[in-house]
């Protein structure tokens, strides 16, 4: 990597001789420390081993060596607990152990141990796991798990409300299914009530009483069947999300839910105790052999770095008597940083050189302050020097936008939140399972449609499988970025022309709904002209009083003014040129930055990828084909012009196709032989049983 960076700097120097900044970087690159995260941790530990009191002659253990050592420690640990014979341990084994051995118990201990090591303070996190199960019925609303459940319900409600509002908008279109409006309005009222629920018990009551009115069966030939089907589909998606809320968070009355948590706490305490005992014993075995593993490197480096004792924001406010309170954080936790604090700091626009006012407000001077929504913030731009560039800040927001759950390796998949199903529009979830190789990588790592995965065990399945391997997806993304970037940089003028042509086609498709709104507004304007004319006639003939005339006229003129404003906005939107030169220049800047990239990194994904649409697979000539559309930032789903394949390429493709067909036949024969063998073994076993009888 260092050589590639040095070569790139030298090349730039040839293009820009005398550039002082490049000359300085060319001098510094030879002493620059460019390494992976684990190499960085290792260098920190080797330089500061005395801070954590370890032998400087340590070595990094091999994966196989660690697995054997883990197994020895586990067996010894479980034997010791059996020897003690505590009732809590024996009950735990009876509940969660399967078969004649303790393999399931060992797997539970290892899974929780490995997952806990991905946290900065594993012991603290394990204690919190037990505390989350301890719920006082009188203070239930204050429990962390209840607060988390309420937050997730509100987060899901945003999607539910969005689907219902979209369905209502479809009903209000000129040829829309207007007869569904009353039913959808009723659902929207219940959703807004659920949004306003302050307690978990209120949420549970509203969700349990939530009813969807039956859609009207009225038939009207003026209603567009496609719009009718679209409204039904949106309502169906919203209904499914409400059912998921019931199944996931309100599957039982609150009292029963609390009782289940309290009963599970005993088992959780025992499991955490086993994990803590294993962690202590395993750490001691490694210390005796002077070994470190990758999680040790991360934990030890973190301990060394936190010795610097940087105050967290809460303790800073306490120490300097800032803010509204004087006791934000106690001294014992002065240097404890968590991910939520860092995430909030990264969203502040002060990094861009802006000043942001009115972050919070209160309705009455005795009230507590509440955070203001983004539209109420007052932002003064460029009031001081920016700390980071706008592009870097936007990349950070992109990374924070989607929740990415870490696996047992402590690694989150950066594609999470970017991959969508073409059929149902929902996200594709990442699934990692199966055995792990020597590097700790799961054997199976893929994405699949969330709608399909959540409904596959029900009586009626929704959507279809869209399974695509993460490895294949990453390879396709890298190839797309490389291909488009190479094409863009090879002929920038032609690239700009192609992007504008593609943009015009996309704009034509997106303009359908805008045109429908314009037609509706124009029709209503004509109706208002007629109504105003009749109103004048009625007033002239003294059929209505002057007051009623003024009221009606003011209402009609106000509506007409609003419609004309909408007409102007929509008309300008149709005339607007969607992709401007700035967008093309921004993409070219990105392409130049990653010109030499031969590996897909997380920053590259956040910088280039806007979204990925995965279509349902099709079988063509016995082969599985899947269309995947990759939308790049600034230019969308750009297709690089492809040359016609040569005769040699077509011949090679045909050979590959025949090879794949032979492989499929071979697998089919193997599966058939296996079925026959299994059937024969069952038949022999049955015959032996009959003979024994």
N, C-alpha and C positions, 0 to 999 in steps of 0.2 A: 504493500500500500504506500509506504513512504517513497519507494522508487517511482511509482506512478505519479504521485503528487509532485515530486521533484522534477520529473520529465515534463509535466504539464506546465509548471512554473517556468522552466527553461524555454519551452515553446512560446509561451506568452512574452517572455523577455525578447525573443527574436522578433516578435511582431511589434513590441513596444519598447525598443531600446531606450535606456535612460529612465525608465519608470522606477522611482526610488522605492516605492512600496514592494514591488516585485523583487528588486535586488535584495531588499532586507529579508523577505520571506525565503529567497533562495539561499541566503546565508544561514537562516535559523532552522531550515527544514532538516538539516543533518543531525541536529541535537534535539529535534522534536520527539516527544513521547507519544507514539501512535500505537495503540494496542486494544485488545478486547477487554471487556469488563473484568473477566477473571484474571487476565494478565495484570490489569491495574491493581486489583485486590491483592494479588500475590506480591507485587512490588511494594505496596504499602506495608504488608505484613513483614516482609524481609527487612525493610528499613526501620520498622518500629516494633519488632517482636518483643522488646523489653517492656512495652506498655501493657501488654496482655499476658506477659510471663510465660512464653512458650520457648521451647528449645529451637535455636536458629538452624539446627541441622535437620529440620522436618523435611518430609517428602510428600508428594501428592500420591494418594493411594489409587490403585487401579480399580476399575469397576468390579471385576470378578472378585478381587481381594475383599472389597467392601461388602459385597453380597454374602460371602462366606462368613465374614466377621459379624454381620448383622444377624445371620441365622443362628450362629453360636450364642450371641447375646440374648436373642429372643427365647431360645430353648431353655437357657439357664434361668432367665427371668420368670418364665411361666412355671418352671419346676419349683422355684422358690415360693411363688404365690400358692401353688398347690400344697406345698409343705406347710405353709402357714395356715391354710384351710379356712380363710375368712369367709363368712357367709356372703358378703357382698360380691366377692370374686366368683364364688361358686354359682351364685344366682346369675351373674353376668355371663358366665360360660354356658349355663343352661339356656339362656335367652338367645344368645348370638352365636354360639358354637354349633357347627354342623358336622355330621359324620363321626367317625371314630377318632379323629385327631383334632388338633387345635389350629389347623391351617387358616380357618376363617378368622379366628381371633388374632393370629399373627398378621394377616393381611390388614385388618382394621387398625392395628397398632402402627404398622409401617405407613399406611396411607395418611393417617392423621399426623404422624411424626414428620413425614416428608412435606406435607402441606404446611405445617406450622413453621418449618424452617424458611419458608418464603416470606415470613413476616420479620420486621426489624427486631421485635422482642417476642420470641416464641412463647416464653413462659407466661408473659402477660396476656398474650392472645389466648392461650389454653385456659387460663383462669376466666377470661371473659366468656369463653364457650360455656363453661359451667354456670356462670352467673346469669347468662341469658335464659337458662331454664328455670331460674328461681323467680317466680312471679307471685307477688302479693295481690290477692284478689281485690283488696281495698285500694291498692295503688297500681292497678294493672296498666292504666294509661301512661304511667311514667316509665314502664319497662322498655328497654332498648329494642327488644324484638317486636313489641307492639308498635313502637314509633316507626320502625323499619317497615312493618306491614302496612301501616297507614300511608307512608310515603310511596310505597310501591303501588298501592291501590290508586292513589291520586295520579301517579305517573301513567298507569294504564288507562285511567279515565280520559286522559288527554286524547288518546287514540280513539276511544269509543265516541267521544263527543265530536271528534273530527269526522268520523264516518257518518254519523247521523246528520251533521250539518251539511256535508257534501250531498247526502241523499235529499235533504230539503231543498238545496240549491238546484238539484236535477229536477225536482218536482215543480219548481218555479219557472223552468224554461218554457218557451212558447208551446212546445209539443210535449211537455213533461207530464208525468202521471200525477196530476194535481190532487187526485182522490186519495193519495197516500199522505198528504200533508198533515191531516189531523192526527193520524197514528204516530207519525214521526215527531210531531210537536209534543205529544204526550210522553214519548220516550226521552226527548230532550229535557223536559221539565224534571223527570226523575233523575236524570244524569246530573243536572245542576243541583238538585237536592243532595245527591251523593257527594258532589264536589264541596258543598258547604257543610257537610257533616264534620263536627269538630272532634268527636271521640270515635274509638274503634267500635264501641257498642252501637252507636248511631249508624255507622257504616254497615255493620252486620244487619241491623234491622231494615235499612233501606234496600240492601242487596237482596235479602230474603223475600221482601215484599215486591221486588221489581217485576213488573209485568209488561209484556209487549202486546199491544193491541193487534188484533188480527187485521191484516191489510185488506182494504176494500176490494170487493170483487166486481166493482162497477166496470162495465166495458164501454169504452169511448173510442170510436174509429179515428179521432183526431190525435190520440196519444201515440207517440212514437214507441214501438215495441222495444227498440234498443235502449231508450231512456228508461222505460219501465223496468227492463231487466237490470239495468245499471243501479237503479234505486233499490231494487230488491237485493242485489248483491252487496251493496254497501250496508244495508240494514242487517243482512245475514252476518257480515263480518263484525259489526258492532255487537250483535246478539251473542256471537261466539265468545267475544272478549269478556262480556258480562258473565257468561257461563264459566269461563276459565277463572274469573275472580271468585265465583262461588266455590269452585272445586279446589282452588289453591289456598284461599284465605278464610273462607266462611263455610267450610265443609261440615261444621258442627256448631252447636250453640257455644257461646263464649265460656260458660262454666265448664262444659266438657273439654273444651280446648285447653283451658288452664289446667284442668286435672291431668290431661295427657302430658302436658309439659312438666308438671311436678313429678309424675311417675317416671318420666324419661330422665329426670335429673340424676337419679341414683345411678343409672347405667352410665350416664355421661361422666359422672364423677369418677367411676371406676375406670372407664376408658382413659380419661385424662391422667389418672394416677399411674396407669400402666405405661402410657406414653412418656410421662415425666421420668419414671423409673428406668425405662428403656433408654431415653436420651442421656441420662446421667451415666448409666452403665456403658453405653456405646461410646460416649465421649471419653470415659476413663480408659477403655480398651485402646482407643486410638491414641490417647496420650502416652500410654505405656509403650506403644509401638512407634511413637513419634510420627503419626500419620495425620494428614489433613484431607478432607474431601471438598468438593466445590461449595457446598453450603457453609462449611467451616470458613472457607476463604471469604465469603460474603459477610458472614457474621463477625468474624474477627476484624476485617477491614472497617466495618461499620462501627465497632466498638472503639477502634483506634481513632477514627475520624470524629466521633462524638466526644472524644476527650477534649476537643477544642472548646466545647461547652458554649455553643451559640444559643442565645436566648430565643425561645419561641415567641410569637407575637403576644400571646396572653401574658407571659411573665414579663415581657418588655413593658406592657401597659401597667402591670402591677408595680414594677420597680420604679417607673418614671411618673406614676400617678396620672396616666393618660386615660382618656376614654370616660365612659359613664360610671365605671366601677373601679374599685381599688384592690380587688382580690380575684382577678381573672384566673391566675394559676399560682399554685403553691410552689415554694422553692424546690420541693422534692421532685417536681415534674417540670422544672424550668427549662430543661434541654431535651424534652421529649417532643419530637416532631412526628406528625402523622400525615398520611397522604391527602386527607381532606383539606388540611391547612394549606399544603403546597398547591393543591388544585385550585383553591380559591384565590390564592395569590397570583397564580398564572393567568387568571381571567381579568385581572385589573388592567385597564387601558393606560394607566400611568407608565407602563413599559414602553408605550408608543410615543410618549412625550405629551400626553393629554392630561388635563385636570378634570376630574369627575366630581360634580357636586350633587347634593340631594340624593345620596344613596339610601337614606332612610327618612321617615317622617312619622308624625303622630297626629291623630285627629284632635286630641285634647291634651292640655299640658300635663295632666296626670297619667295619661296613657303610656304604655310601653312603646318604644320606637319599633317600627316595622320596616323591613326592606321594601324599597320602591321597585315597581316593575321597570324594565329597561326604557320604556317610552317616557317615563317621568324623570329620567336622569338628565342633568344639564352638563354637557361635555364641551370644554374649551380646548380646542385642538392646538397642538404645537406650542404649548406654554413653556416647555423645557426640553432639554436634549433627550431624545429617545434612548432607551437602554438597549432595545433590540429593534431589528427591522420589522416592517409590517408583515413581510412574508413569514418570518420566524414566528411572530405572534399568532398569525392565522394558522400555521401548522400546529402550534400548541393547542389552539382551540379545537382544531380538527381531531387531535388525539384525545382531547378530554370529552368530546361530544358524545361518544358512544361508550357505554359501560362494557368493559372487557374483563371477563372473569378469568383469573389465572388458574392453571391446572396444578397438578402435584409437582411440576417442575418449577412453579413460580413464574411461568411465562404466559403472557396473554397473546393471542393471535391478533396481529394488527389489522387483519382483514375483517374482523368482526365489526358489524355495523355498516359495511360497505357493499355487501353481497345481498341481492334481492331476487325474489322469484318473479319471473316474467308473467306467470299465470295468475297468482293471487296477490302479488304486490308486497307480500310480507318478507321479512328478513330470513336469510339462511343462517342456521345455527351451526357453530363449530362442534364437532364430536371427536373426542380423542379417547381411544380405549385399546384394550389388548396389551400384549407384552411390549416391553421397551428394549431397545437395543443397547449396545455398550455405551452410547452417548446419552442414554436416557430419553430417546425419541420414541414416541408411541408408534406401534406397528400400523395402527389405523388412525388416520388423521384426515377428516373430510368435512364438507359442508353439506347440509341438506335443508330443504324447505321446512320452516318451523310449523306451518299449518299442517303439512303432511305428518310430521313427526309427532305432533300433539294429538292427531286424530287417528293414527294408524291402529290403535288398540280399541277404538270404538266400533260400534256397529256400522256406522256410515263414515267412510273415509273422505277427507276433503283434500283437494289438490292431488298431486302425484309426486313420486320421489324425484328429487333433483340432485341426487348425490354426485358430488364432484370432489376429487382428492385435492387437499390443500396444496400438495406438491405440484400437481398439474396446473392448478390455478395460479400459483406463484410463477411457474415457468411461462405461462401464457401472458401474464402481466409484464414480466421482464421483456419477453419477445416483442410485445406490443409497444412498450416504451422505447425499446431500441429501434424498432422498425420505423415508428412515426418520427422519432427524433432525428434519425439518419436522413429520412426523406425531407424533413423540414429544413435541416441545416444544409443539405446538398443544393436545394433550390428554394430560397426563402420567398421569392416572388410568386412562383407557381404554387407553393404551399399556401400562401395567404389567399390566392384566388380560389383554390379548392375548398379552403375552410369557409370562405364567404358563400360559395355555391351550396355547400352542405347546410350552412346556417339558414339560407333562404328556404330550403326544402323543409327543415325542421320548423321554421317559423310558420310556413303555410299550414302545417298540421296543427300547430298550437293555436292558430288563429280561429279555428272553428267555433270554439266557445265564445270568443270575443265577438265574432260576427253575430252569433245568436243573441248576445246581450244587446248589440247595436240594433238588431231588428226589433227586439222587444221594446227597447226604449223609444225607437222611432214610431212604432205602432201606438204606444201609450201617449206620446206627444200629440199625435193626430187626434186621439180620443179626447185629450184635454182641450184642444182647440175647439172641438165640437161642443164640449161641455161648457166652456166659457161663453161661446156664442149663445147657447140656449139659456145660460144664466142671465145674460144681458137682456134677452127677449123677455124672460120671466119677470125681471126687475122693471123693464119698461112697461109691461102690461100690469104692473102692481100685483103680481101673483105672490111675491115674497117681499118681506120687509127689507129696509135698507141695511139693518144690522146683519141679517142672515146673508144678504148679498155680499157684504164686506167680508164676512167670515169665510164663505165658500170661495170667493175670489182670491183671498189671501192664501188659502190652502192649495187651490189649484195652481196659482202662480209659483208658490214655493216648490211644489212637486215638479212643475215644469222646469224651473231653474235647476233643480237637482238632476233631473234627467238630461238636460243639456250639458251640464258639467260632466256627467258620466259619458255622454256621447263624445265630447271633445277628448276626454282621456283615452277612451277605447279606440277612437279613430287615430289618435297620435300613436297609440301602441301598435296598431297595425302598420303604420308607416315607418315605425322605428327600425333602424338597422341593428339587428341583434348582436352581432359580433363586431366589435370595433378594432381598430389597429392596436389599442392597448392590450387587448386579450391575446392577440397573436404575438405581440412583442413579449408578453409575460411568458407564454409557452416557449418561445425561442430562448429566452433567458434560462428557463429551467433545463431545456435540452442541452444548452451549452454547459451548464453546471454539471450535469451527469453524463457528459459525452462519453467518457471512458469507463462508465460503470459496467461491470460484468457480473454483478451480484445484486439481487434485489434486497434492499435494506428497508427498515421501517420508515426512516425519513423520506425515502423515495416514494413509498406507497402513499404517505400523507401528502407529499408534494404533488404527485401526478394524478392519483386516482380519485375521481369524484364519486363514482358508483359502478357496480358490476351487476349486470342483469343476466341471470341464468335461465335459459329456456328448458322446457321439458325434453327429455331425451327421446330420440326416435331410432327405430331399427330399420336400417337400409341394407339389404343383401346380407342379413345376419349380423351386421355390425352396429354397435351403439354409437349414434352421432348426437352431439349436443351443441347447440348454438350458445355462445357466451359473448355478450356485448360489453366491452370495457369503455366506459365514458371517462375521458381524460379532462382534467381541469382546463378551462379557457376555450377548449375546442370541441368538447363533447365526444360523440362516438365517431371519430374520424377514421375513414377507411383509406388506407394507402393504395393507390392504383397498382394492380398486380399484372405482371407480364404473363402472356400465355405460356403454359408449361411446355418445355421442349419434349421431343420424342424420348430422349433418355430419361427425363424426369418422370414421364408417364409410364415408361417401362418399369422403372424402379418402384413406383407407386403400386403398379400391378403385382410385382413380386412380393411387396410387403403385404398386400391384400391377400394373396394366396397363402403366404406364410401364416398370417393371422387365422385364416380359415382352417388350415391344418392344425394349428394349435387348439382351436375350438373343438375340432373333431377328436383330437387326442384327449382333451379334458373330458369330453362327453363319454368316450370309451372308458376312461379311468373311473368316472362316476358310476357308470353302468356296472363295471366289474365290482366296485365297492358295494353297490346295492345287492348284487347277486351273492357276494361273500357274506354280507350281513344277514341276508335272508337264510342262507345255508346254515350259518352259525345258530340262528334262532331255531331253525328246524331241528338241528342236531341236539340243541339243549332241550327242546321239548321232547324229543325222542328218548333222551337219557332220563328225563323226569318220569316219563311213562314207564320206562323199563324198571326204574327204582321202585315205583309203586307196585 
